[in-house]
């Protein structure tokens, strides 16, 4: 589990805000993967 996720769980966010956060996290992960692939192609 990521430190950020642990912190959010510790804060006891509501399910609604947690799902929104998870969507934002997934979007960030996709961008990170695309960036990593772009760097590989750049090589």
Residue, then its C-alpha position, 0 to 999 in steps of 0.5 A: x500500500x502506498x504511503x498516501x493511501x495509508x494516510x488517507x485510510x488513517x484519516x478515515x475518509x468517507x467512501x465517496x471521497x475515497x472512490x474519487x481519490x482512487x479514480x484520481x490515483x488511477x489517472x495519475x498511475x496511467x499518466x506515469x505509465x505513459x510517461x515511462x513508455x514515452x521515455x523508453x521510446x525516446x531511448 
